[in-house]
Amino acid sequence: MNKNSPPPTIRTLLEAMIKAYEIQGCLQLANAFNEHGLDHTILVKVAAAAVVSRLLGLTEEQALAALAHAWMDGHPLRTFRASPNTVGRKGWAAGDACMRAVHLTLLVRNGQEGAPNPLTASRWGFNKRLFGSKEFKLPLPYRENIIHRTIMKLTPTEGHTLTAAVAALQLAKKLYAEGRDPMRDIANIEIRTQKQASTDYRDESSWASSSDVEDLRKRIVMKEDETFSRDYYNPDLRSVPNGIKITFRDGKKLDEVVVHIPSGHPAHPNTPQDAAAKFQKNMRLLFFDEEIRRIKMHLEDDEFCVKDFVDFWIRPGPKL
Protein backbone atom coordinates (compact mmCIF):
# COMPACT_ATOMS: atom_id res chain seq x y z
CA MET A 1 0.00 0.00 0.00
CA ASN A 2 0.97 3.63 -0.41
CA LYS A 3 2.84 4.75 2.72
CA ASN A 4 0.46 7.67 3.19
CA SER A 5 -2.69 5.58 2.77
CA PRO A 6 -4.70 4.20 5.69
CA PRO A 7 -4.38 0.44 6.19
CA PRO A 8 -6.74 -1.58 3.98
CA THR A 9 -10.00 -2.67 5.55
CA ILE A 10 -12.50 -5.41 4.74
CA ARG A 11 -14.32 -2.83 2.63
CA THR A 12 -11.09 -2.20 0.67
CA LEU A 13 -10.72 -5.94 0.15
CA LEU A 14 -14.29 -6.45 -1.05
CA GLU A 15 -14.14 -3.45 -3.40
CA ALA A 16 -10.91 -4.81 -4.89
CA MET A 17 -12.54 -8.20 -5.32
CA ILE A 18 -15.57 -6.66 -7.07
CA LYS A 19 -13.29 -4.77 -9.46
CA ALA A 20 -11.16 -7.82 -10.25
CA TYR A 21 -14.24 -9.94 -10.98
CA GLU A 22 -15.69 -7.17 -13.12
CA ILE A 23 -12.58 -6.70 -15.27
CA GLN A 24 -12.08 -10.40 -15.85
CA GLY A 25 -15.75 -11.24 -16.26
CA CYS A 26 -16.69 -8.46 -18.67
CA LEU A 27 -13.72 -9.29 -20.91
CA GLN A 28 -14.52 -12.98 -20.76
CA LEU A 29 -18.21 -12.69 -21.65
CA ALA A 30 -17.70 -12.10 -25.37
CA ASN A 31 -14.05 -13.01 -25.98
CA ALA A 32 -13.32 -16.73 -26.36
CA PHE A 33 -9.69 -17.12 -25.35
CA ASN A 34 -10.05 -20.91 -25.33
CA GLU A 35 -10.69 -20.86 -29.08
CA HIS A 36 -7.14 -19.59 -29.44
CA GLY A 37 -5.71 -22.22 -27.07
CA LEU A 38 -5.34 -19.76 -24.18
CA ASP A 39 -6.57 -20.37 -20.66
CA HIS A 40 -8.95 -17.81 -19.20
CA THR A 41 -6.56 -17.20 -16.29
CA ILE A 42 -4.79 -14.77 -18.60
CA LEU A 43 -7.60 -12.43 -17.53
CA VAL A 44 -6.98 -13.18 -13.85
CA LYS A 45 -3.48 -11.79 -14.38
CA VAL A 46 -4.74 -8.71 -16.21
CA ALA A 47 -7.49 -7.98 -13.67
CA ALA A 48 -5.15 -8.53 -10.72
CA ALA A 49 -2.53 -6.21 -12.25
CA ALA A 50 -5.12 -3.45 -12.53
CA VAL A 51 -6.46 -3.88 -9.00
CA VAL A 52 -3.05 -4.28 -7.37
CA SER A 53 -1.92 -1.08 -9.13
CA ARG A 54 -4.79 0.68 -7.39
CA LEU A 55 -4.01 -0.87 -4.02
CA LEU A 56 -0.37 0.15 -4.29
CA GLY A 57 -1.34 3.72 -5.10
CA LEU A 58 0.30 3.75 -8.54
CA THR A 59 -0.33 6.58 -10.96
CA GLU A 60 -2.47 6.07 -14.05
CA GLU A 61 0.67 5.91 -16.17
CA GLN A 62 2.16 3.24 -13.91
CA ALA A 63 -1.10 1.25 -13.91
CA LEU A 64 -1.10 1.26 -17.72
CA ALA A 65 2.51 0.07 -17.65
CA ALA A 66 1.58 -2.82 -15.34
CA LEU A 67 -1.29 -3.77 -17.65
CA ALA A 68 1.01 -3.62 -20.66
CA HIS A 69 3.35 -6.08 -18.98
CA ALA A 70 0.43 -8.34 -18.04
CA TRP A 71 -0.56 -8.57 -21.72
CA MET A 72 3.04 -9.00 -22.92
CA ASP A 73 3.77 -11.72 -20.37
CA GLY A 74 3.82 -15.41 -21.27
CA HIS A 75 0.29 -16.80 -21.26
CA PRO A 76 -1.05 -20.18 -20.03
CA LEU A 77 -2.19 -22.76 -22.57
CA ARG A 78 -5.60 -24.29 -22.03
CA THR A 79 -4.23 -27.81 -22.48
CA PHE A 80 -4.23 -28.53 -18.74
CA ARG A 81 -8.04 -28.36 -18.69
CA ALA A 82 -8.52 -31.23 -21.14
CA SER A 83 -7.43 -34.86 -21.35
CA PRO A 84 -4.70 -36.12 -21.37
CA ASN A 85 -3.16 -33.12 -19.59
CA THR A 86 -5.69 -32.55 -16.80
CA VAL A 87 -3.12 -32.27 -14.03
CA GLY A 88 -3.18 -30.42 -10.71
CA ARG A 89 -2.33 -27.13 -12.40
CA LYS A 90 -6.07 -26.56 -12.75
CA GLY A 91 -6.18 -26.00 -9.02
CA TRP A 92 -3.44 -23.39 -8.81
CA ALA A 93 -3.47 -21.68 -12.22
CA ALA A 94 -5.43 -18.66 -10.97
CA GLY A 95 -3.16 -18.27 -7.93
CA ASP A 96 -0.14 -18.41 -10.22
CA ALA A 97 -1.69 -15.68 -12.38
CA CYS A 98 -2.23 -13.47 -9.32
CA MET A 99 1.33 -14.03 -8.16
CA ARG A 100 2.62 -12.98 -11.58
CA ALA A 101 0.41 -9.88 -11.59
CA VAL A 102 1.75 -8.75 -8.21
CA HIS A 103 5.34 -9.32 -9.37
CA LEU A 104 4.85 -7.28 -12.55
CA THR A 105 3.13 -4.46 -10.67
CA LEU A 106 5.95 -4.26 -8.13
CA LEU A 107 8.47 -4.08 -10.97
CA VAL A 108 6.60 -1.08 -12.37
CA ARG A 109 6.43 0.57 -8.96
CA ASN A 110 10.21 0.22 -8.76
CA GLY A 111 10.73 1.98 -12.09
CA GLN A 112 10.11 -0.50 -14.91
CA GLU A 113 8.64 1.37 -17.87
CA GLY A 114 5.59 0.17 -19.81
CA ALA A 115 4.89 -0.21 -23.53
CA PRO A 116 2.51 1.83 -25.73
CA ASN A 117 0.50 -0.79 -27.65
CA PRO A 118 1.10 -4.43 -26.68
CA LEU A 119 -2.39 -5.39 -27.86
CA THR A 120 -2.65 -3.59 -31.19
CA ALA A 121 0.95 -3.50 -32.48
CA SER A 122 0.64 -4.30 -36.19
CA ARG A 123 3.10 -7.19 -36.35
CA TRP A 124 3.88 -8.48 -32.88
CA GLY A 125 0.85 -7.36 -30.87
CA PHE A 126 -1.30 -9.73 -28.81
CA ASN A 127 -4.33 -9.34 -31.07
CA LYS A 128 -2.34 -10.16 -34.20
CA ARG A 129 -0.28 -13.04 -32.87
CA LEU A 130 -2.53 -14.71 -30.29
CA PHE A 131 -6.10 -13.57 -30.91
CA GLY A 132 -6.71 -14.10 -34.61
CA SER A 133 -6.29 -10.39 -35.44
CA LYS A 134 -9.55 -9.68 -33.60
CA GLU A 135 -10.20 -6.83 -31.20
CA PHE A 136 -11.76 -7.33 -27.79
CA LYS A 137 -15.49 -6.84 -27.28
CA LEU A 138 -16.89 -5.34 -24.09
CA PRO A 139 -20.59 -6.34 -23.88
CA LEU A 140 -21.21 -4.68 -20.52
CA PRO A 141 -19.94 -1.44 -18.99
CA TYR A 142 -17.76 -1.81 -15.90
CA ARG A 143 -19.98 -1.59 -12.83
CA GLU A 144 -20.62 -4.55 -10.51
CA ASN A 145 -22.34 -6.97 -12.85
CA ILE A 146 -20.10 -10.02 -12.57
CA ILE A 147 -19.87 -10.42 -8.81
CA HIS A 148 -23.68 -10.66 -8.65
CA ARG A 149 -23.82 -13.25 -11.46
CA THR A 150 -20.98 -15.53 -10.43
CA ILE A 151 -21.85 -19.21 -10.01
CA MET A 152 -20.26 -20.83 -6.98
CA LYS A 153 -19.18 -24.38 -7.73
CA LEU A 154 -20.56 -26.45 -4.87
CA THR A 155 -19.77 -29.86 -6.37
CA PRO A 156 -16.50 -31.08 -7.99
CA THR A 157 -17.93 -31.00 -11.51
CA GLU A 158 -16.82 -29.16 -14.66
CA GLY A 159 -18.76 -25.89 -14.71
CA HIS A 160 -20.72 -26.45 -17.92
CA THR A 161 -21.89 -29.87 -16.74
CA LEU A 162 -23.11 -28.96 -13.24
CA THR A 163 -26.76 -29.19 -14.26
CA ALA A 164 -26.12 -32.38 -16.26
CA ALA A 165 -24.95 -34.06 -13.06
CA VAL A 166 -28.14 -32.96 -11.29
CA ALA A 167 -30.28 -34.27 -14.16
CA ALA A 168 -28.38 -37.57 -14.22
CA LEU A 169 -28.94 -38.12 -10.50
CA GLN A 170 -32.67 -37.46 -10.89
CA LEU A 171 -32.87 -39.95 -13.76
CA ALA A 172 -30.85 -42.52 -11.80
CA LYS A 173 -33.48 -42.49 -9.05
CA LYS A 174 -36.23 -43.12 -11.59
CA LEU A 175 -34.19 -45.83 -13.29
CA TYR A 176 -33.55 -47.77 -10.09
CA ALA A 177 -37.14 -47.24 -8.92
CA GLU A 178 -38.22 -49.21 -11.99
CA GLY A 179 -35.74 -51.95 -11.16
CA ARG A 180 -33.66 -51.21 -14.26
CA ASP A 181 -30.02 -52.18 -14.67
CA PRO A 182 -28.18 -49.39 -16.52
CA MET A 183 -25.66 -51.69 -18.16
CA ARG A 184 -28.25 -54.20 -19.30
CA ASP A 185 -31.24 -52.00 -20.10
CA ILE A 186 -30.04 -48.64 -21.44
CA ALA A 187 -29.91 -48.43 -25.23
CA ASN A 188 -29.36 -44.73 -25.69
CA ILE A 189 -28.69 -41.57 -23.68
CA GLU A 190 -29.47 -38.24 -25.35
CA ILE A 191 -27.90 -35.09 -23.94
CA ARG A 192 -28.91 -31.60 -24.97
CA THR A 193 -26.37 -29.03 -23.90
CA GLN A 194 -24.70 -25.70 -24.61
CA LYS A 195 -21.91 -25.24 -27.10
CA GLN A 196 -19.39 -24.80 -24.30
CA ALA A 197 -19.96 -28.13 -22.56
CA SER A 198 -16.98 -30.46 -22.24
CA THR A 199 -15.81 -33.55 -20.40
CA ASP A 200 -13.73 -33.50 -17.26
CA TYR A 201 -12.42 -36.25 -14.99
CA ARG A 202 -9.36 -37.25 -13.01
CA ASP A 203 -7.11 -39.76 -14.75
CA GLU A 204 -6.49 -41.72 -11.54
CA SER A 205 -10.19 -41.99 -10.72
CA SER A 206 -11.74 -45.44 -10.97
CA TRP A 207 -14.39 -43.93 -13.23
CA ALA A 208 -11.73 -42.86 -15.73
CA SER A 209 -10.79 -46.47 -16.42
CA SER A 210 -14.16 -48.11 -15.74
CA SER A 211 -15.25 -50.43 -18.55
CA ASP A 212 -18.89 -49.88 -17.53
CA VAL A 213 -18.55 -46.10 -17.87
CA GLU A 214 -16.81 -46.53 -21.22
CA ASP A 215 -19.60 -48.83 -22.38
CA LEU A 216 -22.26 -46.30 -21.37
CA ARG A 217 -20.29 -43.50 -23.00
CA LYS A 218 -20.61 -45.27 -26.36
CA ARG A 219 -24.39 -45.04 -26.01
CA ILE A 220 -24.41 -41.27 -25.48
CA VAL A 221 -25.55 -38.92 -28.21
CA MET A 222 -24.66 -35.32 -27.43
CA LYS A 223 -25.96 -32.31 -29.34
CA GLU A 224 -26.03 -28.57 -28.94
CA ASP A 225 -29.34 -26.88 -28.25
CA GLU A 226 -29.11 -23.36 -29.63
CA THR A 227 -31.61 -22.09 -27.06
CA PHE A 228 -29.40 -23.44 -24.28
CA SER A 229 -26.38 -21.70 -25.85
CA ARG A 230 -28.25 -18.38 -26.07
CA ASP A 231 -29.32 -18.66 -22.44
CA TYR A 232 -25.74 -19.41 -21.44
CA TYR A 233 -24.53 -16.22 -23.11
CA ASN A 234 -27.47 -14.08 -21.96
CA PRO A 235 -25.97 -11.82 -19.25
CA ASP A 236 -29.35 -11.58 -17.52
CA LEU A 237 -29.66 -15.37 -17.23
CA ARG A 238 -26.19 -16.92 -17.31
CA SER A 239 -27.80 -20.35 -17.00
CA VAL A 240 -25.93 -23.59 -17.72
CA PRO A 241 -28.79 -25.74 -19.03
CA ASN A 242 -28.54 -29.44 -19.77
CA GLY A 243 -31.19 -32.01 -20.62
CA ILE A 244 -30.86 -35.80 -20.47
CA LYS A 245 -33.24 -38.45 -21.86
CA ILE A 246 -32.83 -42.23 -21.53
CA THR A 247 -34.17 -44.83 -23.95
CA PHE A 248 -34.21 -48.50 -22.90
CA ARG A 249 -33.57 -51.51 -25.11
CA ASP A 250 -37.24 -52.52 -24.87
CA GLY A 251 -38.24 -49.18 -26.45
CA LYS A 252 -39.53 -47.53 -23.28
CA LYS A 253 -38.17 -44.10 -22.31
CA LEU A 254 -37.65 -41.99 -19.25
CA ASP A 255 -38.91 -38.46 -19.85
CA GLU A 256 -36.20 -35.92 -20.41
CA VAL A 257 -35.00 -34.12 -17.30
CA VAL A 258 -33.88 -30.53 -17.99
CA VAL A 259 -32.02 -28.49 -15.36
CA HIS A 260 -31.26 -24.84 -16.13
CA ILE A 261 -29.39 -23.66 -13.04
CA PRO A 262 -27.58 -25.57 -10.28
CA SER A 263 -27.36 -24.75 -6.62
CA GLY A 264 -24.56 -22.20 -6.50
CA HIS A 265 -26.22 -20.03 -9.16
CA PRO A 266 -27.35 -16.63 -7.77
CA ALA A 267 -30.94 -17.36 -8.81
CA HIS A 268 -31.17 -20.81 -7.21
CA PRO A 269 -33.09 -20.75 -3.90
CA ASN A 270 -30.76 -23.26 -2.22
CA THR A 271 -27.54 -21.37 -3.01
CA PRO A 272 -27.20 -19.45 0.30
CA GLN A 273 -27.67 -22.48 2.54
CA ASP A 274 -25.62 -24.85 0.36
CA ALA A 275 -22.74 -22.37 0.03
CA ALA A 276 -22.75 -21.78 3.79
CA ALA A 277 -22.72 -25.53 4.43
CA LYS A 278 -19.76 -26.06 2.10
CA PHE A 279 -17.88 -23.18 3.73
CA GLN A 280 -18.48 -24.59 7.20
CA LYS A 281 -17.50 -28.12 6.18
CA ASN A 282 -14.26 -27.07 4.53
CA MET A 283 -13.29 -24.63 7.29
CA ARG A 284 -13.66 -27.39 9.88
CA LEU A 285 -10.82 -29.24 8.18
CA LEU A 286 -8.44 -26.79 9.85
CA PHE A 287 -10.34 -24.48 12.21
CA PHE A 288 -12.40 -24.85 15.35
CA ASP A 289 -16.00 -23.60 15.42
CA GLU A 290 -15.13 -20.57 17.55
CA GLU A 291 -12.40 -19.57 15.11
CA ILE A 292 -14.83 -19.93 12.21
CA ARG A 293 -17.40 -17.80 14.02
CA ARG A 294 -14.81 -15.07 14.61
CA ILE A 295 -13.72 -15.07 10.95
CA LYS A 296 -17.32 -14.80 9.75
CA MET A 297 -18.08 -12.02 12.25
CA HIS A 298 -15.15 -9.83 11.20
CA LEU A 299 -15.81 -10.47 7.51
CA GLU A 300 -19.07 -8.54 8.05
CA ASP A 301 -17.20 -5.60 9.60
CA ASP A 302 -16.34 -3.14 6.81
CA GLU A 303 -13.84 -1.24 8.95
CA PHE A 304 -11.90 -4.24 10.26
CA CYS A 305 -8.21 -4.17 9.26
CA VAL A 306 -7.22 -6.70 6.58
CA LYS A 307 -3.86 -7.33 8.25
CA ASP A 308 -5.60 -8.46 11.43
CA PHE A 309 -8.09 -10.50 9.40
CA VAL A 310 -5.29 -12.35 7.62
CA ASP A 311 -3.76 -13.20 11.00
CA PHE A 312 -6.84 -15.33 11.76
CA TRP A 313 -5.90 -17.66 8.92
CA ILE A 314 -2.34 -18.35 10.06
CA ARG A 315 -1.91 -21.59 11.97
CA PRO A 316 1.16 -22.37 14.09
CA GLY A 317 0.66 -26.07 13.48
CA PRO A 318 -1.90 -28.76 12.63
CA LYS A 319 -5.25 -28.83 14.38
CA LEU A 320 -5.02 -31.09 17.45
C-alpha positions as CSV (number, residue, x, y, z in Angstrom):
1,M,0.0,0.0,0.0
2,N,1.0,3.6,-0.4
3,K,2.8,4.7,2.7
4,N,0.5,7.7,3.2
5,S,-2.7,5.6,2.8
6,P,-4.7,4.2,5.7
7,P,-4.4,0.4,6.2
8,P,-6.7,-1.6,4.0
9,T,-10.0,-2.7,5.5
10,I,-12.5,-5.4,4.7
11,R,-14.3,-2.8,2.6
12,T,-11.1,-2.2,0.7
13,L,-10.7,-5.9,0.2
14,L,-14.3,-6.4,-1.0
15,E,-14.1,-3.4,-3.4
16,A,-10.9,-4.8,-4.9
17,M,-12.5,-8.2,-5.3
18,I,-15.6,-6.7,-7.1
19,K,-13.3,-4.8,-9.5
20,A,-11.2,-7.8,-10.2
21,Y,-14.2,-9.9,-11.0
22,E,-15.7,-7.2,-13.1
23,I,-12.6,-6.7,-15.3
24,Q,-12.1,-10.4,-15.9
25,G,-15.8,-11.2,-16.3
26,C,-16.7,-8.5,-18.7
27,L,-13.7,-9.3,-20.9
28,Q,-14.5,-13.0,-20.8
29,L,-18.2,-12.7,-21.6
30,A,-17.7,-12.1,-25.4
31,N,-14.1,-13.0,-26.0
32,A,-13.3,-16.7,-26.4
33,F,-9.7,-17.1,-25.4
34,N,-10.0,-20.9,-25.3
35,E,-10.7,-20.9,-29.1
36,H,-7.1,-19.6,-29.4
37,G,-5.7,-22.2,-27.1
38,L,-5.3,-19.8,-24.2
39,D,-6.6,-20.4,-20.7
40,H,-8.9,-17.8,-19.2
41,T,-6.6,-17.2,-16.3
42,I,-4.8,-14.8,-18.6
43,L,-7.6,-12.4,-17.5
44,V,-7.0,-13.2,-13.9
45,K,-3.5,-11.8,-14.4
46,V,-4.7,-8.7,-16.2
47,A,-7.5,-8.0,-13.7
48,A,-5.2,-8.5,-10.7
49,A,-2.5,-6.2,-12.3
50,A,-5.1,-3.4,-12.5
51,V,-6.5,-3.9,-9.0
52,V,-3.0,-4.3,-7.4
53,S,-1.9,-1.1,-9.1
54,R,-4.8,0.7,-7.4
55,L,-4.0,-0.9,-4.0
56,L,-0.4,0.2,-4.3
57,G,-1.3,3.7,-5.1
58,L,0.3,3.8,-8.5
59,T,-0.3,6.6,-11.0
60,E,-2.5,6.1,-14.1
61,E,0.7,5.9,-16.2
62,Q,2.2,3.2,-13.9
63,A,-1.1,1.3,-13.9
64,L,-1.1,1.3,-17.7
65,A,2.5,0.1,-17.6
66,A,1.6,-2.8,-15.3
67,L,-1.3,-3.8,-17.6
68,A,1.0,-3.6,-20.7
69,H,3.4,-6.1,-19.0
70,A,0.4,-8.3,-18.0
71,W,-0.6,-8.6,-21.7
72,M,3.0,-9.0,-22.9
73,D,3.8,-11.7,-20.4
74,G,3.8,-15.4,-21.3
75,H,0.3,-16.8,-21.3
76,P,-1.1,-20.2,-20.0
77,L,-2.2,-22.8,-22.6
78,R,-5.6,-24.3,-22.0
79,T,-4.2,-27.8,-22.5
80,F,-4.2,-28.5,-18.7
81,R,-8.0,-28.4,-18.7
82,A,-8.5,-31.2,-21.1
83,S,-7.4,-34.9,-21.3
84,P,-4.7,-36.1,-21.4
85,N,-3.2,-33.1,-19.6
86,T,-5.7,-32.5,-16.8
87,V,-3.1,-32.3,-14.0
88,G,-3.2,-30.4,-10.7
89,R,-2.3,-27.1,-12.4
90,K,-6.1,-26.6,-12.8
91,G,-6.2,-26.0,-9.0
92,W,-3.4,-23.4,-8.8
93,A,-3.5,-21.7,-12.2
94,A,-5.4,-18.7,-11.0
95,G,-3.2,-18.3,-7.9
96,D,-0.1,-18.4,-10.2
97,A,-1.7,-15.7,-12.4
98,C,-2.2,-13.5,-9.3
99,M,1.3,-14.0,-8.2
100,R,2.6,-13.0,-11.6
101,A,0.4,-9.9,-11.6
102,V,1.8,-8.8,-8.2
103,H,5.3,-9.3,-9.4
104,L,4.9,-7.3,-12.6
105,T,3.1,-4.5,-10.7
106,L,6.0,-4.3,-8.1
107,L,8.5,-4.1,-11.0
108,V,6.6,-1.1,-12.4
109,R,6.4,0.6,-9.0
110,N,10.2,0.2,-8.8
111,G,10.7,2.0,-12.1
112,Q,10.1,-0.5,-14.9
113,E,8.6,1.4,-17.9
114,G,5.6,0.2,-19.8
115,A,4.9,-0.2,-23.5
116,P,2.5,1.8,-25.7
117,N,0.5,-0.8,-27.7
118,P,1.1,-4.4,-26.7
119,L,-2.4,-5.4,-27.9
120,T,-2.6,-3.6,-31.2
121,A,0.9,-3.5,-32.5
122,S,0.6,-4.3,-36.2
123,R,3.1,-7.2,-36.3
124,W,3.9,-8.5,-32.9
125,G,0.8,-7.4,-30.9
126,F,-1.3,-9.7,-28.8
127,N,-4.3,-9.3,-31.1
128,K,-2.3,-10.2,-34.2
129,R,-0.3,-13.0,-32.9
130,L,-2.5,-14.7,-30.3
131,F,-6.1,-13.6,-30.9
132,G,-6.7,-14.1,-34.6
133,S,-6.3,-10.4,-35.4
134,K,-9.5,-9.7,-33.6
135,E,-10.2,-6.8,-31.2
136,F,-11.8,-7.3,-27.8
137,K,-15.5,-6.8,-27.3
138,L,-16.9,-5.3,-24.1
139,P,-20.6,-6.3,-23.9
140,L,-21.2,-4.7,-20.5
141,P,-19.9,-1.4,-19.0
142,Y,-17.8,-1.8,-15.9
143,R,-20.0,-1.6,-12.8
144,E,-20.6,-4.6,-10.5
145,N,-22.3,-7.0,-12.8
146,I,-20.1,-10.0,-12.6
147,I,-19.9,-10.4,-8.8
148,H,-23.7,-10.7,-8.7
149,R,-23.8,-13.2,-11.5
150,T,-21.0,-15.5,-10.4
151,I,-21.8,-19.2,-10.0
152,M,-20.3,-20.8,-7.0
153,K,-19.2,-24.4,-7.7
154,L,-20.6,-26.5,-4.9
155,T,-19.8,-29.9,-6.4
156,P,-16.5,-31.1,-8.0
157,T,-17.9,-31.0,-11.5
158,E,-16.8,-29.2,-14.7
159,G,-18.8,-25.9,-14.7
160,H,-20.7,-26.4,-17.9
161,T,-21.9,-29.9,-16.7
162,L,-23.1,-29.0,-13.2
163,T,-26.8,-29.2,-14.3
164,A,-26.1,-32.4,-16.3
165,A,-24.9,-34.1,-13.1
166,V,-28.1,-33.0,-11.3
167,A,-30.3,-34.3,-14.2
168,A,-28.4,-37.6,-14.2
169,L,-28.9,-38.1,-10.5
170,Q,-32.7,-37.5,-10.9
171,L,-32.9,-40.0,-13.8
172,A,-30.8,-42.5,-11.8
173,K,-33.5,-42.5,-9.0
174,K,-36.2,-43.1,-11.6
175,L,-34.2,-45.8,-13.3
176,Y,-33.6,-47.8,-10.1
177,A,-37.1,-47.2,-8.9
178,E,-38.2,-49.2,-12.0
179,G,-35.7,-51.9,-11.2
180,R,-33.7,-51.2,-14.3
181,D,-30.0,-52.2,-14.7
182,P,-28.2,-49.4,-16.5
183,M,-25.7,-51.7,-18.2
184,R,-28.3,-54.2,-19.3
185,D,-31.2,-52.0,-20.1
186,I,-30.0,-48.6,-21.4
187,A,-29.9,-48.4,-25.2
188,N,-29.4,-44.7,-25.7
189,I,-28.7,-41.6,-23.7
190,E,-29.5,-38.2,-25.3
191,I,-27.9,-35.1,-23.9
192,R,-28.9,-31.6,-25.0
193,T,-26.4,-29.0,-23.9
194,Q,-24.7,-25.7,-24.6
195,K,-21.9,-25.2,-27.1
196,Q,-19.4,-24.8,-24.3
197,A,-20.0,-28.1,-22.6
198,S,-17.0,-30.5,-22.2
199,T,-15.8,-33.6,-20.4
200,D,-13.7,-33.5,-17.3
201,Y,-12.4,-36.2,-15.0
202,R,-9.4,-37.2,-13.0
203,D,-7.1,-39.8,-14.7
204,E,-6.5,-41.7,-11.5
205,S,-10.2,-42.0,-10.7
206,S,-11.7,-45.4,-11.0
207,W,-14.4,-43.9,-13.2
208,A,-11.7,-42.9,-15.7
209,S,-10.8,-46.5,-16.4
210,S,-14.2,-48.1,-15.7
211,S,-15.2,-50.4,-18.6
212,D,-18.9,-49.9,-17.5
213,V,-18.5,-46.1,-17.9
214,E,-16.8,-46.5,-21.2
215,D,-19.6,-48.8,-22.4
216,L,-22.3,-46.3,-21.4
217,R,-20.3,-43.5,-23.0
218,K,-20.6,-45.3,-26.4
219,R,-24.4,-45.0,-26.0
220,I,-24.4,-41.3,-25.5
221,V,-25.6,-38.9,-28.2
222,M,-24.7,-35.3,-27.4
223,K,-26.0,-32.3,-29.3
224,E,-26.0,-28.6,-28.9
225,D,-29.3,-26.9,-28.2
226,E,-29.1,-23.4,-29.6
227,T,-31.6,-22.1,-27.1
228,F,-29.4,-23.4,-24.3
229,S,-26.4,-21.7,-25.8
230,R,-28.2,-18.4,-26.1
231,D,-29.3,-18.7,-22.4
232,Y,-25.7,-19.4,-21.4
233,Y,-24.5,-16.2,-23.1
234,N,-27.5,-14.1,-22.0
235,P,-26.0,-11.8,-19.3
236,D,-29.3,-11.6,-17.5
237,L,-29.7,-15.4,-17.2
238,R,-26.2,-16.9,-17.3
239,S,-27.8,-20.3,-17.0
240,V,-25.9,-23.6,-17.7
241,P,-28.8,-25.7,-19.0
242,N,-28.5,-29.4,-19.8
243,G,-31.2,-32.0,-20.6
244,I,-30.9,-35.8,-20.5
245,K,-33.2,-38.4,-21.9
246,I,-32.8,-42.2,-21.5
247,T,-34.2,-44.8,-23.9
248,F,-34.2,-48.5,-22.9
249,R,-33.6,-51.5,-25.1
250,D,-37.2,-52.5,-24.9
251,G,-38.2,-49.2,-26.5
252,K,-39.5,-47.5,-23.3
253,K,-38.2,-44.1,-22.3
254,L,-37.7,-42.0,-19.3
255,D,-38.9,-38.5,-19.9
256,E,-36.2,-35.9,-20.4
257,V,-35.0,-34.1,-17.3
258,V,-33.9,-30.5,-18.0
259,V,-32.0,-28.5,-15.4
260,H,-31.3,-24.8,-16.1
261,I,-29.4,-23.7,-13.0
262,P,-27.6,-25.6,-10.3
263,S,-27.4,-24.7,-6.6
264,G,-24.6,-22.2,-6.5
265,H,-26.2,-20.0,-9.2
266,P,-27.3,-16.6,-7.8
267,A,-30.9,-17.4,-8.8
268,H,-31.2,-20.8,-7.2
269,P,-33.1,-20.7,-3.9
270,N,-30.8,-23.3,-2.2
271,T,-27.5,-21.4,-3.0
272,P,-27.2,-19.4,0.3
273,Q,-27.7,-22.5,2.5
274,D,-25.6,-24.8,0.4
275,A,-22.7,-22.4,0.0
276,A,-22.7,-21.8,3.8
277,A,-22.7,-25.5,4.4
278,K,-19.8,-26.1,2.1
279,F,-17.9,-23.2,3.7
280,Q,-18.5,-24.6,7.2
281,K,-17.5,-28.1,6.2
282,N,-14.3,-27.1,4.5
283,M,-13.3,-24.6,7.3
284,R,-13.7,-27.4,9.9
285,L,-10.8,-29.2,8.2
286,L,-8.4,-26.8,9.8
287,F,-10.3,-24.5,12.2
288,F,-12.4,-24.9,15.3
289,D,-16.0,-23.6,15.4
290,E,-15.1,-20.6,17.5
291,E,-12.4,-19.6,15.1
292,I,-14.8,-19.9,12.2
293,R,-17.4,-17.8,14.0
294,R,-14.8,-15.1,14.6
295,I,-13.7,-15.1,10.9
296,K,-17.3,-14.8,9.8
297,M,-18.1,-12.0,12.2
298,H,-15.2,-9.8,11.2
299,L,-15.8,-10.5,7.5
300,E,-19.1,-8.5,8.1
301,D,-17.2,-5.6,9.6
302,D,-16.3,-3.1,6.8
303,E,-13.8,-1.2,9.0
304,F,-11.9,-4.2,10.3
305,C,-8.2,-4.2,9.3
306,V,-7.2,-6.7,6.6
307,K,-3.9,-7.3,8.2
308,D,-5.6,-8.5,11.4
309,F,-8.1,-10.5,9.4
310,V,-5.3,-12.3,7.6
311,D,-3.8,-13.2,11.0
312,F,-6.8,-15.3,11.8
313,W,-5.9,-17.7,8.9
314,I,-2.3,-18.3,10.1
315,R,-1.9,-21.6,12.0
316,P,1.2,-22.4,14.1
317,G,0.7,-26.1,13.5
318,P,-1.9,-28.8,12.6
319,K,-5.2,-28.8,14.4
320,L,-5.0,-31.1,17.5
